[in-house]
Amino acid sequence: MEGGPDQGGDVEVIHSWSAPRSLSTGVMYSFAQRDDMEVLDEPLYANFLRATGIDRPYREDLLSKMESDGNKVVKDIIFGPRSKRYRYCKHIAKQRVPGISNDLMKQGKHFILIRHPMDVLASFGKVVPPSFLELGLAELVSIYNELCELGNPPAVIDVADLQQDPEATLHGLCEDLDIPFQAAMLKWEAGPKPIDGIWAPWWYKSVRKSTCFDPPEKYPSQFPMSLYYLLEQSLPFYNLLKRQVRRRPSEPAPDLPVPANEKLLAWVGDEIFPRDSAKVSVFDSVVQGGDSVWEGLRVYDGKIFKLEEHLDRLFDSAKALAFSNVPTREQVKDAIFKTLIRNGMVDNAHIRLSLTRGKKVTSGMSPAFNLYGCTLIVLPEWKPPVYDNTHGITLVTATTRRNSPNNLDSKIHHNNLLNNILAKVEGNNANADDAIMLDKDGYVSETNATNIFLIKKGRVLTPHADYCLPGITRATVMELVVKENLILEERRISLSEFHTADEVWTTGTMGEISPVVKIDGRIIGDGKVGPVTRRLQGAYKNLRGESGVPIPTSNKL
């Protein structure tokens, strides 16, 4: 199937789909440099003008010289006899109007070219006034979805990547199209081309001056704020397609700990969004200053464990930070239930529940700028316990000291976790699971993420909750210790007491009860999960199985 006239058989057509002002003509010029490619410039344009009645300065001339029957164009021109191995068809998305044969989408190889609407709109109005219809981004999304439904998902190329690294981007595109890359695609001669459409004098003035894919200017032109709302309308469609852009080999997508979480729904404000759309404003207090409170919740067998206790602490923390316009307890529970139900999460799930002071009218520290009310976030994930509760975990002691109530009371469960994060950095650097944090006097407070217990000669000890968070799981385990007829003591504990303990474990909603088998290189006990730890793990498992607040419709899922 080398170059040469072809009078029959399947035509290898490459379809390019884009919005206007998206460097599509430059890409057409690029493909035209290949020795195995013939090019058609917007073959459906006349059909588009005839079907829509839209006016253009060149309308009559175009209609008199181009075939305006869309189905004839598809059959006789796009898929008609060719003189070279491939035929490249440049399409503008909005030109795919109803009534065109489905063969257009079913046959050939397709790719979509996108450009940020801010860059498109800034240069759009030279021939026609910009509008949502003229941009055609919604139609691009429709084309993408239709091709996916046909089992032929198209490659998506962002103009920004093409400008930044033309060779690598074109290499990747050719690979996606299953055609060999040719270096000739990187350059072309300036000036008018025989392949240019009749409309070229109106639209191609800039691209005709080019000889390659030039890098973008370092600083862009000012955006016309008269188009602000059109930008807002267009961005969601661009962002949806942007997420489908081929990643460079040097920028692989990170693996998720639980792949099922790639598709989840989260509550932000007062509605539910898909994962990649679940965002807060840059004016939100959690962004401006970590000004937010949070809770971690676990879902077991259709019930939320210790929900009421967690909500008590959430509202206490919000009150301690003087939040105003706080949602009611029932509103928070309603959001939690709706989010879980929408996700079908009734077991083995974790919720990160956050309540921020809310969005500000202008950036700044003062809560006086928070005039919109609090922002509620319900982030559910499929998440098993995050520690190895079967074989145990290792800890190191951080040099970062736990906050004193003199500075910031740890009983406020706030989102400003830099104190904990600095300790976690130390733990990560030591290849430990977590890091122990000491108080200002050198006594053990907690780890960067959990409360901590030890057992020595039959006595269970845990630090006072003066410098640490009085955790819900901590309180639950303390109750279980008493129920199991063990001696419980809450007092100051030195680090050496943990080093020489018979058993150590940590507690938290994320990890439940996690055995500790090594601290700072010292083996705890015999280096295995101890009998008291296993006993409490069993008691905790039984408790979570028989208690909790039911998810209202979990039995219907």
C-alpha positions as CSV (number, residue, x, y, z in Angstrom):
1,M,0.0,0.0,0.0
2,E,2.7,2.4,-0.9
3,G,2.1,5.8,-2.5
4,G,0.4,5.9,-5.8
5,P,-3.2,6.3,-7.2
6,D,-5.8,4.3,-5.5
7,Q,-9.2,3.6,-7.0
8,G,-10.7,1.3,-4.5
9,G,-10.4,-0.5,-1.1
10,D,-10.4,1.1,2.3
11,V,-9.1,4.7,2.5
12,E,-6.7,5.4,5.4
13,V,-8.1,8.7,6.5
14,I,-6.8,10.7,9.5
15,H,-9.4,13.1,11.0
16,S,-8.2,16.1,13.0
17,W,-11.0,17.7,15.2
18,S,-10.5,21.1,16.8
19,A,-12.1,24.4,17.8
20,P,-11.1,27.5,15.7
21,R,-7.9,29.3,16.6
22,S,-6.3,26.1,17.9
23,L,-3.3,25.8,15.6
24,S,-5.2,23.4,13.5
25,T,-3.9,24.9,10.3
26,G,-0.3,24.6,11.5
27,V,-0.9,21.0,12.2
28,M,-2.4,20.6,8.7
29,Y,0.7,22.2,7.2
30,S,2.8,19.8,9.3
31,F,1.1,16.7,8.0
32,A,1.1,18.1,4.4
33,Q,5.0,17.9,4.5
34,R,4.8,14.1,4.6
35,D,5.5,12.2,1.4
36,D,2.7,9.7,2.1
37,M,-0.1,12.2,2.9
38,E,-2.6,14.3,1.0
39,V,-4.5,17.0,2.8
40,L,-8.1,18.3,2.8
41,D,-8.8,21.6,4.5
42,E,-12.2,21.6,6.2
43,P,-14.1,19.6,3.6
44,L,-17.4,19.9,5.5
45,Y,-17.3,23.8,5.6
46,A,-19.8,24.3,2.7
47,N,-22.2,21.8,4.2
48,F,-22.0,23.7,7.5
49,L,-22.8,27.0,6.0
50,R,-25.7,25.6,3.9
51,A,-27.2,23.7,6.9
52,T,-26.9,26.5,9.4
53,G,-27.4,29.6,7.3
54,I,-24.5,31.2,9.1
55,D,-23.0,34.2,7.3
56,R,-19.4,34.6,6.4
57,P,-17.6,37.2,4.2
58,Y,-16.8,34.5,1.8
59,R,-20.0,32.5,2.0
60,E,-21.3,32.8,-1.6
61,D,-17.9,32.1,-3.1
62,L,-17.4,29.1,-0.9
63,L,-20.8,27.6,-1.6
64,S,-20.3,28.0,-5.4
65,K,-16.9,26.2,-5.3
66,M,-17.2,23.5,-2.7
67,E,-19.6,20.5,-2.5
68,S,-22.3,21.5,0.1
69,D,-24.0,18.1,0.4
70,G,-22.4,16.6,3.5
71,N,-23.0,13.0,2.7
72,K,-21.5,13.4,-0.8
73,V,-18.5,15.0,0.8
74,V,-18.1,12.0,3.2
75,K,-18.5,9.4,0.5
76,D,-16.9,10.9,-2.6
77,I,-14.3,13.3,-1.1
78,I,-13.2,12.3,2.4
79,F,-13.4,8.5,1.6
80,G,-13.1,8.8,-2.2
81,P,-10.1,7.6,-4.3
82,R,-6.8,8.9,-3.2
83,S,-3.4,9.4,-4.7
84,K,-1.3,8.7,-1.6
85,R,-1.3,6.2,1.3
86,Y,-3.0,8.5,3.8
87,R,-5.5,11.4,3.6
88,Y,-5.5,14.0,6.3
89,C,-8.8,15.8,6.9
90,K,-8.8,18.9,9.0
91,H,-12.2,19.4,10.7
92,I,-13.6,22.1,12.9
93,A,-15.9,20.5,15.5
94,K,-18.9,22.7,15.0
95,Q,-19.0,21.8,11.3
96,R,-20.2,18.3,12.2
97,V,-23.9,19.1,11.9
98,P,-26.9,16.6,12.1
99,G,-27.6,14.5,9.1
100,I,-24.0,13.6,8.2
101,S,-23.3,9.9,7.6
102,N,-22.1,8.0,10.6
103,D,-19.3,6.6,8.4
104,L,-17.5,9.9,9.2
105,M,-16.9,8.7,12.7
106,K,-16.8,5.0,12.2
107,Q,-14.1,5.0,9.6
108,G,-10.5,6.3,9.8
109,K,-8.3,7.4,12.6
110,H,-9.2,10.4,14.7
111,F,-7.5,12.8,17.0
112,I,-8.6,15.9,18.9
113,L,-6.6,19.1,19.1
114,I,-7.3,21.4,22.1
115,R,-6.2,24.8,23.2
116,H,-6.8,26.7,26.4
117,P,-9.9,28.9,25.8
118,M,-8.1,31.9,27.3
119,D,-5.7,31.7,24.4
120,V,-8.4,31.0,21.8
121,L,-10.7,33.8,22.9
122,A,-8.0,36.4,23.0
123,S,-7.5,36.1,19.2
124,F,-10.9,35.0,18.1
125,G,-12.9,38.1,17.2
126,K,-10.9,39.1,14.1
127,V,-13.5,37.6,11.7
128,V,-16.6,36.7,13.7
129,P,-17.7,37.6,17.2
130,P,-16.8,34.8,19.7
131,S,-19.6,32.7,21.2
132,F,-20.0,29.4,22.9
133,L,-21.4,27.9,19.6
134,E,-18.5,29.3,17.5
135,L,-15.9,27.9,19.9
136,G,-17.4,24.4,19.5
137,L,-15.9,22.9,22.6
138,A,-19.1,21.2,23.6
139,E,-19.1,19.5,20.2
140,L,-15.5,18.4,20.7
141,V,-16.5,16.7,23.9
142,S,-19.4,15.1,22.1
143,I,-17.1,13.9,19.3
144,Y,-14.7,12.4,22.0
145,N,-17.5,10.6,23.7
146,E,-19.0,9.2,20.5
147,L,-15.6,7.9,19.3
148,C,-15.1,6.2,22.8
149,E,-18.6,4.6,22.5
150,L,-17.5,3.3,19.1
151,G,-14.5,1.6,20.7
152,N,-12.1,4.1,19.0
153,P,-11.0,6.6,21.7
154,P,-9.1,9.4,20.0
155,A,-5.8,10.8,20.9
156,V,-6.0,14.3,22.5
157,I,-3.2,16.8,21.8
158,D,-2.9,20.1,23.6
159,V,-1.5,23.0,21.6
160,A,0.7,24.0,24.6
161,D,2.6,20.7,24.4
162,L,2.9,21.0,20.7
163,Q,4.5,24.5,21.0
164,Q,6.7,23.4,23.9
165,D,8.1,20.2,22.3
166,P,6.9,19.8,18.7
167,E,9.0,16.7,17.9
168,A,8.1,14.7,21.0
169,T,4.4,15.6,20.7
170,L,4.2,14.7,17.0
171,H,6.2,11.5,17.7
172,G,3.5,10.6,20.3
173,L,0.7,11.5,18.0
174,C,2.1,9.4,15.1
175,E,2.4,6.5,17.5
176,D,-1.2,6.9,18.5
177,L,-2.2,7.0,14.8
178,D,0.0,4.0,14.0
179,I,1.9,5.8,11.3
180,P,5.7,6.5,11.2
181,F,6.9,9.9,12.3
182,Q,8.6,11.9,9.6
183,A,11.1,14.7,10.5
184,A,9.7,16.8,7.6
185,M,6.6,17.4,9.7
186,L,8.6,19.9,11.8
187,K,9.0,22.6,9.1
188,W,7.2,24.1,6.2
189,E,7.6,27.1,3.9
190,A,5.9,30.4,4.7
191,G,3.2,31.8,2.5
192,P,-0.1,30.7,0.9
193,K,-0.5,27.0,0.2
194,P,-2.4,25.2,-2.6
195,I,-4.2,23.2,0.1
196,D,-5.6,26.4,1.9
197,G,-9.3,26.8,1.9
198,I,-11.1,29.8,0.3
199,W,-11.4,31.4,3.8
200,A,-7.6,31.5,4.3
201,P,-7.2,35.2,3.6
202,W,-9.5,36.0,6.6
203,W,-8.2,33.4,9.0
204,Y,-4.7,32.3,8.0
205,K,-2.7,35.5,8.0
206,S,-0.6,34.6,11.0
207,V,-0.1,31.0,10.3
208,R,1.0,31.7,6.7
209,K,3.9,33.7,8.2
210,S,5.1,30.7,10.2
211,T,7.6,28.0,9.1
212,C,7.3,25.7,12.2
213,F,5.6,25.4,15.6
214,D,7.0,28.4,17.3
215,P,7.2,28.4,21.1
216,P,4.6,30.6,22.8
217,E,5.6,34.1,23.9
218,K,6.8,34.1,27.5
219,Y,4.1,36.6,28.6
220,P,0.6,36.5,27.1
221,S,-1.5,39.4,26.0
222,Q,-4.1,40.8,28.3
223,F,-7.3,38.8,28.4
224,P,-10.4,40.8,27.3
225,M,-12.6,40.7,30.4
226,S,-15.7,41.3,28.3
227,L,-15.3,37.5,27.4
228,Y,-15.0,36.5,31.1
229,Y,-18.3,34.6,31.3
230,L,-17.6,32.9,28.0
231,L,-14.3,31.7,29.4
232,E,-16.2,30.3,32.5
233,Q,-18.6,28.4,30.2
234,S,-15.8,27.0,28.1
235,L,-13.2,25.9,30.7
236,P,-15.1,22.8,32.0
237,F,-15.2,21.3,28.5
238,Y,-11.5,22.1,27.9
239,N,-10.5,20.6,31.2
240,L,-12.5,17.4,30.5
241,L,-10.5,16.9,27.3
242,K,-7.3,18.1,28.9
243,R,-7.5,15.1,31.3
244,Q,-7.3,12.8,28.3
245,V,-4.1,14.3,26.9
246,R,-1.3,11.7,26.4
247,R,1.3,12.0,29.1
248,R,5.0,12.2,28.2
249,P,7.1,9.1,29.2
250,S,8.9,11.4,31.7
251,E,5.6,12.4,33.3
252,P,3.8,9.2,34.0
253,A,0.5,9.3,35.9
254,P,1.0,8.2,39.5
255,D,-0.5,5.0,40.6
256,L,-3.4,5.3,43.1
257,P,-3.1,3.2,46.3
258,V,-6.6,1.9,45.5
259,P,-7.3,2.1,41.7
260,A,-11.1,2.1,42.3
261,N,-10.7,5.6,43.8
262,E,-10.0,7.0,40.3
263,K,-13.8,7.3,39.9
264,L,-15.4,8.8,43.1
265,L,-17.8,11.5,44.0
266,A,-17.1,14.1,46.7
267,W,-19.2,16.8,48.4
268,V,-17.9,20.3,48.2
269,G,-20.0,23.2,49.5
270,D,-23.6,22.1,48.9
271,E,-23.3,19.7,46.0
272,I,-21.5,16.5,44.7
273,F,-18.7,16.6,42.1
274,P,-16.6,14.0,40.3
275,R,-13.1,13.6,41.7
276,D,-11.3,15.9,39.3
277,S,-13.9,18.6,39.6
278,A,-14.2,18.6,43.4
279,K,-12.3,21.7,44.3
280,V,-12.5,24.7,46.6
281,S,-12.0,28.4,45.8
282,V,-8.6,29.9,45.9
283,F,-10.3,32.4,48.3
284,D,-11.3,29.6,50.7
285,S,-9.8,29.8,54.2
286,V,-8.3,26.4,54.0
287,V,-6.2,27.6,51.1
288,Q,-5.5,31.0,52.6
289,G,-4.3,29.8,56.0
290,G,-5.2,26.1,56.7
291,D,-8.2,27.6,58.5
292,S,-10.4,24.5,58.8
293,V,-11.4,21.6,61.0
294,W,-11.7,18.0,60.1
295,E,-12.6,14.5,61.1
296,G,-11.8,11.0,59.8
297,L,-14.8,8.5,59.6
298,R,-14.9,4.8,58.8
299,V,-17.7,2.9,57.3
300,Y,-18.2,-0.8,58.2
301,D,-21.0,-3.0,57.0
302,G,-23.4,-0.2,56.1
303,K,-22.7,1.8,59.3
304,I,-20.5,4.8,60.2
305,F,-18.5,4.0,63.3
306,K,-18.6,6.6,66.1
307,L,-20.3,9.2,63.8
308,E,-21.9,11.1,66.7
309,E,-18.6,11.3,68.6
310,H,-16.7,12.6,65.6
311,L,-19.4,15.2,64.9
312,D,-19.2,16.4,68.5
313,R,-15.5,17.0,68.1
314,L,-16.0,18.7,64.7
315,F,-18.5,21.2,66.1
316,D,-16.4,21.7,69.3
317,S,-13.4,22.5,67.1
318,A,-15.4,24.9,64.9
319,K,-16.7,26.7,68.0
320,A,-13.1,26.9,69.5
321,L,-12.0,28.6,66.3
322,A,-15.0,31.0,66.3
323,F,-16.5,29.8,63.0
324,S,-19.8,31.5,62.0
325,N,-22.6,30.4,59.7
326,V,-21.8,26.7,60.5
327,P,-24.1,24.1,58.9
328,T,-26.3,22.2,61.3
329,R,-25.6,18.7,62.5
330,E,-28.4,17.3,60.4
331,Q,-27.1,19.1,57.3
332,V,-23.6,17.6,57.8
333,K,-25.0,14.1,58.3
334,D,-27.3,14.5,55.3
335,A,-24.2,15.4,53.1
336,I,-22.3,12.4,54.4
337,F,-25.1,10.0,53.8
338,K,-25.9,11.4,50.3
339,T,-22.2,11.2,49.3
340,L,-21.8,7.6,50.5
341,I,-25.0,6.6,48.8
342,R,-24.0,8.2,45.5
343,N,-20.7,6.3,45.6
344,G,-22.3,3.0,46.7
345,M,-19.8,2.9,49.6
346,V,-21.2,0.8,52.5
347,D,-18.1,-1.0,53.7
348,N,-14.3,-0.7,53.9
349,A,-14.5,3.0,53.2
350,H,-13.0,6.1,54.8
351,I,-14.3,9.7,54.9
352,R,-12.2,12.8,55.3
353,L,-14.8,15.3,56.6
354,S,-13.7,18.9,56.5
355,L,-15.4,22.1,57.5
356,T,-13.5,25.3,56.5
357,R,-14.2,28.8,57.7
358,G,-15.4,29.3,54.1
359,K,-14.6,31.6,51.2
360,K,-13.3,35.1,51.6
361,V,-14.4,38.2,49.7
362,T,-10.7,39.1,49.4
363,S,-7.5,37.4,50.4
364,G,-6.3,38.0,53.9
365,M,-6.1,36.5,57.3
366,S,-9.0,38.2,59.0
367,P,-12.2,36.1,59.5
368,A,-14.1,39.4,58.9
369,F,-13.5,38.6,55.2
370,N,-15.5,35.3,55.5
371,L,-18.9,36.4,54.4
372,Y,-20.2,33.3,52.5
373,G,-20.5,30.8,55.4
374,C,-18.5,27.6,56.0
375,T,-17.5,25.2,53.2
376,L,-18.3,21.5,53.9
377,I,-16.2,18.8,52.3
378,V,-17.1,15.1,52.3
379,L,-14.3,13.1,50.7
380,P,-15.0,9.4,50.6
381,E,-12.5,6.8,49.5
382,W,-12.2,3.0,49.4
383,K,-9.5,2.6,52.0
384,P,-8.5,-0.4,54.0
385,P,-6.5,0.3,57.2
386,V,-3.4,2.2,56.2
387,Y,-0.9,0.3,58.4
388,D,0.2,-3.4,58.6
389,N,-1.9,-4.5,61.5
390,T,-0.9,-8.1,61.0
391,H,2.9,-7.9,61.3
392,G,3.3,-4.5,62.9
393,I,4.9,-1.2,62.1
394,T,8.1,0.7,62.9
395,L,8.5,4.1,64.5
396,V,11.3,6.6,64.9
397,T,11.4,9.6,67.2
398,A,11.2,13.0,65.5
399,T,13.2,16.1,66.6
400,T,10.0,18.1,65.8
401,R,8.2,18.7,69.1
402,R,4.4,18.5,69.4
403,N,2.6,21.8,69.7
404,S,2.0,23.1,73.3
405,P,-1.4,24.4,74.4
406,N,0.6,27.6,74.9
407,N,0.8,27.9,71.1
408,L,-2.0,25.9,69.6
409,D,-4.2,23.5,71.5
410,S,-4.2,20.0,70.0
411,K,-7.7,19.5,71.3
412,I,-8.8,21.6,68.3
413,H,-8.8,19.2,65.4
414,H,-7.6,21.7,62.8
415,N,-6.3,21.3,59.3
416,N,-3.1,23.3,59.8
417,L,-1.0,20.1,60.2
418,L,2.5,21.5,59.5
419,N,3.7,20.5,63.0
420,N,2.7,16.9,62.2
421,I,3.9,17.0,58.6
422,L,7.4,18.0,59.6
423,A,7.6,15.0,61.9
424,K,6.2,12.8,59.2
425,V,9.0,14.0,56.9
426,E,11.5,12.8,59.4
427,G,9.7,9.5,59.6
428,N,9.7,9.1,55.8
429,N,13.4,10.0,55.7
430,A,14.1,7.2,58.2
431,N,12.0,4.7,56.2
432,A,9.7,4.3,59.2
433,D,5.9,4.1,59.1
434,D,5.5,7.1,61.4
435,A,7.3,9.3,63.8
436,I,6.9,9.7,67.6
437,M,6.5,13.3,68.7
438,L,7.7,14.5,72.2
439,D,6.3,17.4,74.2
440,K,8.3,20.4,75.2
441,D,9.6,18.5,78.3
442,G,10.8,15.5,76.3
443,Y,7.9,13.1,77.2
444,V,6.1,11.1,74.5
445,S,2.9,12.9,73.2
446,E,1.8,10.8,70.2
447,T,2.9,10.0,66.7
448,N,2.5,12.4,63.8
449,A,-0.8,10.7,63.0
450,T,-2.0,8.6,65.9
451,N,-2.2,8.2,69.6
452,I,0.1,5.7,71.3
453,F,-0.1,3.0,74.0
454,L,2.3,0.6,75.7
455,I,2.0,-2.3,78.0
456,K,4.5,-3.2,80.7
457,K,4.1,-6.0,83.2
458,G,0.3,-6.2,82.6
459,R,-0.3,-2.4,82.9
460,V,-1.6,-0.4,79.9
461,L,-0.2,3.1,79.7
462,T,-0.9,6.1,77.4
463,P,0.2,9.7,77.6
464,H,-2.1,12.4,78.9
465,A,-4.0,14.3,76.2
466,D,-2.3,17.6,77.1
467,Y,-0.1,17.8,74.0
468,C,-1.9,15.3,71.8
469,L,-5.3,15.0,70.3
470,P,-7.8,13.1,72.5
471,G,-8.6,10.7,69.7
472,I,-12.0,9.0,69.3
473,T,-10.3,5.7,68.7
474,R,-8.0,6.4,71.7
475,A,-11.0,6.8,73.9
476,T,-12.6,3.7,72.5
477,V,-9.5,1.6,73.1
478,M,-9.3,3.0,76.7
479,E,-12.8,1.7,77.3
480,L,-12.0,-1.7,75.8
481,V,-8.9,-1.9,78.1
482,V,-11.1,-1.5,81.1
483,K,-13.7,-3.9,79.8
484,E,-11.0,-6.5,79.2
485,N,-10.1,-6.2,82.9
486,L,-6.7,-4.7,82.2
487,I,-5.1,-1.9,84.4
488,L,-5.1,1.4,82.6
489,E,-2.9,4.3,83.5
490,E,-2.8,7.7,81.9
491,R,0.3,9.7,82.7
492,R,3.5,11.3,81.4
493,I,5.7,8.6,79.7
494,S,9.3,8.9,78.8
495,L,10.7,7.6,75.5
496,S,12.8,5.0,77.2
497,E,9.6,3.4,78.6
498,F,8.4,2.9,75.1
499,H,11.8,1.5,74.1
500,T,11.6,-1.1,76.9
501,A,7.9,-1.9,76.7
502,D,6.5,-5.4,76.4
503,E,4.0,-4.2,73.7
504,V,3.3,-1.0,71.9
505,W,0.4,0.0,69.6
506,T,-1.0,3.1,68.0
507,T,-4.7,4.0,67.5
508,G,-6.5,6.1,64.9
509,T,-9.5,6.0,62.6
510,M,-7.3,5.4,59.5
511,G,-5.3,2.6,61.0
512,E,-7.5,1.2,63.8
513,I,-5.1,-0.6,66.3
514,S,-1.7,-0.9,64.8
515,P,1.0,-3.0,66.5
516,V,4.5,-1.4,66.9
517,V,7.4,-3.9,66.6
518,K,10.4,-1.5,66.5
519,I,11.1,2.0,67.8
520,D,14.4,3.9,67.0
521,G,16.0,0.5,66.1
522,R,14.9,-1.1,69.4
523,I,12.9,-4.3,69.1
524,I,9.6,-4.1,71.1
525,G,9.1,-7.2,73.1
526,D,9.9,-10.2,71.0
527,G,9.4,-8.2,67.8
528,K,6.0,-9.7,67.1
529,V,2.5,-8.6,67.7
530,G,1.8,-9.1,71.4
531,P,-1.1,-11.0,72.9
532,V,-2.7,-8.0,74.5
533,T,-2.6,-6.1,71.2
534,R,-4.3,-9.0,69.5
535,R,-6.9,-9.3,72.2
536,L,-7.8,-5.6,71.8
537,Q,-7.8,-5.8,68.0
538,G,-10.4,-8.6,68.4
539,A,-12.5,-6.6,70.8
540,Y,-12.3,-3.5,68.6
541,K,-13.4,-5.6,65.6
542,N,-16.4,-6.9,67.5
543,L,-17.4,-3.5,68.7
544,R,-17.3,-1.9,65.2
545,G,-19.4,-4.8,63.9
546,E,-22.2,-4.3,66.4
547,S,-22.3,-0.4,66.6
548,G,-22.4,2.6,64.3
549,V,-25.0,4.9,62.7
550,P,-26.7,3.1,59.7
551,I,-26.5,4.7,56.2
552,P,-30.2,5.3,55.5
553,T,-30.5,3.3,52.2
554,S,-27.5,1.0,52.5
555,N,-29.8,-2.0,52.4
556,K,-31.0,-1.0,49.0
557,L,-27.6,-0.7,47.3
